[in-house]
């Protein structure tokens, strides 16, 4: 029996499970998935839990239920160490040996070792976080709302907050705080301009070249000296990989993402996929995206099978269908199949792909019902 361990039950890990499924009996595989939570979240729609009233319950996949259906082992635990030489994975309650390992543990919010922010800021790492934010919005009156980070998530959260407040006829200040000199990092200027114009339409202020200097119980101080009293802070200013990856003696980028070869290998018995992997395609490293995570998980499973069969491995060939920045007032922009798009059509495409990629018929139908609700 060959032991295959997958760390992480997100898009890449689950795609790998489906890729291994048809070979389990033929190759006598024991497949074990380790994830720190029993239920994993459909991350692209977490901001929609605020402005569009999408139920967090419709964004969840129960890994224990999936394991029973697909005949793999599921262990709910947090991995603390991986020994690539001994081929062992250590979690809080056990140590597992493996013949092949897939690291697909994704990323989590990076608080840059600032415990003040970690303790007092909201985040959106999973559906439970979205539920906490929504409850806070409904139960407490804030003087203003601050979003740290003007990347994809920060923009989506800010626009959803505005829609949430507008539905309730609440006119409060929303401010995006960005350390860099522009929003949306390396994205094309036309997209930055379109998003900036839409933020102005929504009366969302953007403070560039600015950062959060101090967070106290009822006060947030910015680097420029401005002080906000009684403000909600949502942190979307960067992500990092899991702690155990930091200790791996392998090549990584500053976020901790693991460099892989053209087959998604870290070494002969270990692969990496999804946001954990830092894969270079034609001298360009792939951005973190659902489409690449699914492709990489599928390819990693394929190459694990090929390794077991003694066959030549398949080079990973990513297909980039594009990307979209959806905003909650029914405006979006993006590049789809090389075509620049603005307005409502890219928003429809975004939600179509979200529904298509979501987990199970129950969740898909639930998301559709949530999106078409009035009010």
C-alpha positions, 0 to 999 in steps of 0.5 A: 500500500502506498501512502499519500498525504495531502495537507490542505483541503482547499481548491488544490487539495480537493482537486487532487483528491478527485484526481487520485480517486479513480486510481485508489483501488488499482494502485492500492492507495491510502489517501489521507487529507489533513486540514485544520478545519472540518469545513472549508470555505469558498473564498471568492464569495466571502465579501458577498456575505456582507453586501449581497447577503450570501449565506456563509453556510452556502460557501462551506464544504464538509471534508468529513462528509466528503471523505466518507463519500470518496473513501479517503482518510480525513484528519482534522488537525494543524500541521506543525512540521514536515520532514522531507528527508524522513517523509513525515508530517507532524501535527499536534496529535500525531505523526504520519509517514508518506510515500508522496506528499502534496502541500496545498495548505493555501495562505492566511491573513498576514498580520506581520507579527502585530498582535494589536492588529491581530487581536482587534481587527476583523479578517476574511479567511473563512466563512466563520470570519464573514459571519463575525463581520456581519454580526458586528455590522448588525449589532454595533454602530461604528463611526467609520469603517477602515479596510487595510489593503487596496488589493482585490479583497480590500476593494471587494470588502469596501464596496460590499460594506457600502452596499450593506450600509446603504440598504440600511440608510446608514451614511458613514465613512469608509476608508481604504488604507494602502501602504503603496502609492497606488491601488491594485498593485501591478494591475493595468492602469486602466483597471486602477482608474476604473476601480478608483472612479467607482470607489468615488461613486460609492463615496469610499475614500482611499488613503495611499502611502499610508499605514496603520500605526497603532490600534487601541481598544477604541482608537486607530492611529494612521502613519500620517497622524490621523486618528479614527475613534470607534472604527471597525477595522478589516484587515486585508493587507497581505497573506502568508503561508502556514507556519510549518512552511517557514521551517522547510529548507526549500526555496520560497518567495517572501510570502513563503510560497514554495518554488516548484519545478515544471512538474510541481515538485518540491522534491521527488516525493513532494509536490506543492499546489495552489496558493502554497506553490510559486510556479514560474510559467515562461519566466512569469510566476503565477498569481494566486487564483482559484483557476490555477489552484484547481489546475495545479491540484489536478496536475499534482495528482496526475504526477503522483500517479505517474511517479507510482507507475514509473512513467514520465511526469507531465509538465504543468501547462497552466491556462490563464482565462483571466481575472475579474474584480467584482464590486458590489454596486454591480460594476466590475472590470477584468481581462477575460481571454485577453479581452478588457471588460468593464461593467455588468457583463464581467460581474455576471461572468464572475458569479457564473464561475463562482456558482460553477466552481462552488461545492455541490448542488445544494450550495450552488442553488443556495448561492443562486437564491441568495444572489437574486434576493431583493433587499 
